[in-house]
Amino acid sequence: MKVICDRLALSDALGIVSGVVARRTPSPVLTCVRLTAENGQLAMAATDTEASLRHVMDQVEVEKDGDLLIPAAKLLQIVKACAAATVTLNAKGHHLQIIAADSQFKLNGYDPAESPEIPAFDPGSVDCTIDGGTLTSLVSRSLFAAADEHSRYAINGVLFDREEKKLRMVATDGRRLAVAAGDCSVAEGTRKCIVPSKALGLVRQLVSSPDAVVSISIDDHHVTFHVDASAGPSTLTSTLVEGKFPPFDDVIPKDQDKRCTIDREALRTAIGQAALLTSEESRSVRMRFENEQLTLSSHVPEMGEAVVQLPLVDWEGDELEINFNPTLLGDALKVIDTEQVLLEFKSSNKPGVLRTGREFTYVLVPLNL
């Protein structure tokens, strides 16, 4: 195999594919990326047995076809360290020579026959398609709220909930719930499954353009995302999270009688300021809603206190004081781009709701006053 590659494109591609490489494993081949040069393209594939990714790179000049299994992390380090515009990959046997201007490296690899099988994309199995911009928005507005290494495995991922051409992605960690909604196409009936957080993080990296077309296939145990992008097609397949996702519709409050619309960026800034005088032991900001004013305050006895005020134009309901973790509230404000957000409440000990139309709903459990 001999391939001349654009160095930056090669570095970006290896960075994405390395995301599925196993970090700790007794099997060396699971730490490798499989490089296959054919038909004027360079295909890269890797797997940790739970997720697998195949990415095709077009920004190459293939002088000789070939196949090689090579340690992914070290290859990426070498490519990143080179300063040349192009990098030549020259494989002989199970060894790879990397040439960039005046630098040369040699990496020992493995027989590609030892590589686990990487599933191929089947166009006939597509459940739905969605444009890249919509998909990345749905992922961004849900993934941040998913649990991390929680004992309830069903919430260690994001619920994929499709009804006809309406798609919702839902995540929770027990303290908050994020529901992101959007449209898809080529879809019929309904489909529900729980997609691992790692897989969705990788999909977000694969979608290099909002115009990219993403085809999604789902069976009883796996989900596949096929991204048809200008930089080259990519196929990610992942096992699904087992278990039953909590009945999230029941968690979203329906009887809120206190509400207001507020500038998103002003609220995000105020929460960040009030959070400056909190501590790990007292990670709480108090929000007091009155007729024409929102007051955010925080207090740490050994440190001091903060008071930040914002004008309220359309507060509906009685006065309310409620405490929230500023990080959890700020997380939601970071992933939306609307100028205004709607806040809804019932009482100081009931969950609050943040909405942006029908596209995003965020439920947050308050802290004890």
N, C-alpha and C positions, 0 to 999 in steps of 0.2 A: 504494500500500500504506500502511495505517495500522494500527499495532498498539500496544496498551498492555501492557507486560510488567512482571511482578514483577522488580525490579532484581537481587536476589540470585540468583534462579533463572536469569535471563538471563545473569548473569556466570558462573555455574557451567556453564551449557550452552555458552557461547562458549569457556570455558576448555578444556572437553573436546574440542569440535570443532576448536579451533585446534591440537590435538595432531597432526593429520594435515596441516596446512598446510605447504607447502614453505617451507623457511627461505631457501635460496639457489637462485634460479631466474631465467632470463632471461624467463620468462613471468609477467607480473604477475597474471594470473587465477589462477595456482596459489597465490598468497598470499592469496586471497580466500575468504570464506564466502558461500555462496548462501543468501539468505533468501527463503522462500516462505510467504506467508500465505494459507491457504485452509481451508475447513471448520472455522473456529473455532480453528485451530492454527497455530503457527509452526514450520516445518521449516527446519533448518539443514543444509547439506551442504558438504563440503570434500574435496579430494583432492590428493595429491602425485604422482599417476599410479601409485604402487605400493600405496598404501592409500587407501581412501575411507570416509567416515563420513557417515551421515545420522541426525540426531537430531530427534525431534519434541517440541516443548515445549507442554504443555497450560496452563501458568499464564499465559495471555495473554487479552486481549480484542481480537479482530480486528474493526476497524471498516470496513476496506476490504481486499479481497484484492489481492495483488500479488507481484512477483518482482524480486529485485535481487541483484547481485554486488558485494560490498563488502570492502575490505581488513580481514582478520580481526584482526590484531594491534592496529591503531589503534582499531577498534570496541571491542575488549575493554578497552583502556586507558581509553577514555572512559567506558564503563559502570562500570568499577571506581572511577573517580575521582568519580562522582556519589554524592551522599548521600541522594537521595530514595528513597522506598519503591518508586516505579514509574518506568518510563522509557517514553516514547512514541517509537516509530520511525515516521517519516513519509517515505515515498519518493515522489519526483517525478522521472520520467525515470530517469537514472542517478545521481541524487544522493539521499543519505539525511540527513534532519534528525533529530537526537537531542535530545529535550527532557526535562529532568529538573528539576522545580521551577523555579528561577530561571536554570538553565543551558541553553544551546542550542549545539549543534554542527552543522556541516554537513560531510559526507564525500562525496568524489567516488568514484563506483563505475564499474562496467563493465556492458555489455550481458550479461544472464544467458545469452543464446544462445552466448556465448563460453566458458561453463563446460563442462569435460569431463563426459561422461555419468557419473552415479553409479549403479552397479548397484542394482537393486531386490531386495528379499528375496523369494525364491520358496519358499513353505511346502512345495511338493512335492519340494524337493531336500534336505530335512533328513536328515543322517546320524545325529544323535543329539540329545537334549536333556539338560540338566543344570541343577540349581538353582544360583542365584547364589552361595550360600555355599560350596558344594563347589567351584565353578569358581575363585572367588577364592583359596580355600585351595590348590588345586592350582597355580595360577599363582604365588602367593607362595612356595611351597615348592620351586619349580623355577627360576623366572626368574632369581633372584639368582646362580645358578651358570653361566649362559650366557656364552659368550665375547663380548667386545666388540671389534669390528673385527679379528677374527682372520683370518689368511690362509686358513684352512680354513673356507670359507663355510658348510659344513653344520652347524657348531657355533655359528654366529651366530644361533641361534634355539633353540626348544624342540621336542623331538620329541613329537608327538601320537600316542600308541600305544593304539589301542582294540581290544579283543577282546571281542566281544559287548557286555555292559554293564559291563565292567571297563575303566577308563581310567587310563592312566599318562601323566604328563608328565615328560620327562627332559631334563636340561641338563648340559653339561659345558664347561669351558674348558681341559681338558687337565691341570689340577692337582687337580680335584675333580669329582665326579659327584653330582647330586641326582636322586632318583627319587621322585615324589609319586604316590600311587595313590588312586583314589576310584571312585564308581559313577555311571553315567549311565543314561538310559532311552531308549526308542524307538530301540534300536540293534540291528543284526544284523550278522553277519559280522565282518570285521576292517577296520581302516583305519590307515594310517600316513602322516604327513606332517610337515614341519618348518615350524613357525609362527614368523615373525619376532618378535624380542623386542619391537619397537616396538608391534606389533599387540596382543600380550598385555598390555603395560602400559596400553594404551588400553582394552582390555576390562575390566580391573580397575577403571578409573575409571567405566566405564559402568554397572557393576553396583552400584546404589545401595542395594540391599536383598538380604539373603541369601535372601529368598523369591522374588526375580525368576527368571523362567524364561528360560533361554538356549538357543536353537536353533542348532545348528552345521551348516553345509553345507560340503562339501569336493568340489572337482573336481580335475582333473589339475594345475591351476596356481593355484587360488585357495582361500581359506578365508573363510567368512562367519559372523560371530557376530551373531545377532539377539537383542537383549535386550528382553524385554517387562517393563518396570518401571513402577511407579506414577507416576513423574515423566514418563513418555512413552516410547514405543518408540525403540530405536536400532538401526541396522544398520551394522556395520563389515565391510568386505571388504578383504582384503589378498592380495597375491601370496605364494606359498609360497617358502621358501628351497630353492634347487636343491642337489642333491648327496645323498650317502648318509650318514646318521648313523652314527657308530661303533657296533660291536656291544657295547652297554653291558652286557648280561647277562654277558658274558665278563669284564668289569672288576670286577664285584662279587665280593669274595673269598668262597670257600665253606668254607675250612678253618681259620677262626679258632679258636684254642684258649685264648685269654686274654680274659676279659670281666668286666664289672661293670655294675650299674645304679646310676645316680647322679642326684642332684637337679639338674634342668636349670638352675634359676636360680642355685643355689650355684656350679655349674661355670661359668656365664656370667660371674658376678661375679668369680670367681677368675682366669679367663682375662683379663678386663679389667684386673685389678690387676697381673698379671704382665706384661701388654703395655705398661704404663707405662714400664718400663725396657727397651725395645727401641728399635731405630733402623731407618731405611730400609735401611741396609746389613746390619743384623743383626735382621731381623724374625722372631724365633724364640723360642718358649717350650718349655722342656723339661718333659715330664711323666714323673714316676717313680711307677710303680704298685707298691705293696707289699701285704702281707697286709691291713693295716687302715688304710692311708693313701695318699693321692695328694698328691704334692708337685709344685707348678708353680714353675719358676724361670726367670729371665731375667738376662742379664748384658751390659752394654755397658761396655768398659774405661774410657772417658773419662767415664762417667756414674754407674755404680754397678750394683747388682744387686737383684733382688726374689725373695723366697721366700714362697709361699702354700701352706698345707696344708689338705686336706679329708679327713674321715674316709671310709674305704671299709668297707662292711658285707659285701659278697658278692664280693670279688675272687676269680676263678678262674684258676689258672695260676701260672707262675713270675713272678718280678719282671721288670719291663720298664721301659726308658727309651726314650722316643720324642720327637722334636721336631716341632712343627707351627707353621705360620704362624698366630698368634692371631686375625688378622682373618678368615681363611678358616674357622677353626673356630667363631669367634663368630658369623659370618654364619648358619650353620645353626641355632644355638641361638636366634637372634632370630626365626626364621620358624615355629617350632613352639610349641605351647602346652601340651604335656603336662608333668606335674610331674616325671616321671622319663624318662631316656633310657638306652638300652643302648649301651655302648661295647664294641667287639670288636677284637682285635688278633692278629697272628701273630708279628711280630718288629719290631725297631726300623727296619728298612729296607723293610717291606711296608706297603701302605695300611691305614689304620684305617677302621673302619666305625661310624657312629652311626645308631641305629634308634629309631623309635617305632612298635612293632608292625609291621603291614604297610603302614601309610599313608605312611611316609617312610623312605627309606634314603639315607644320605650317605656317600660314599667320599672320603677325603682322603689325598693322597700326602704322606708325611712329608718333612721336611727332613733333610739329612745331619747326623748327630751330630758 
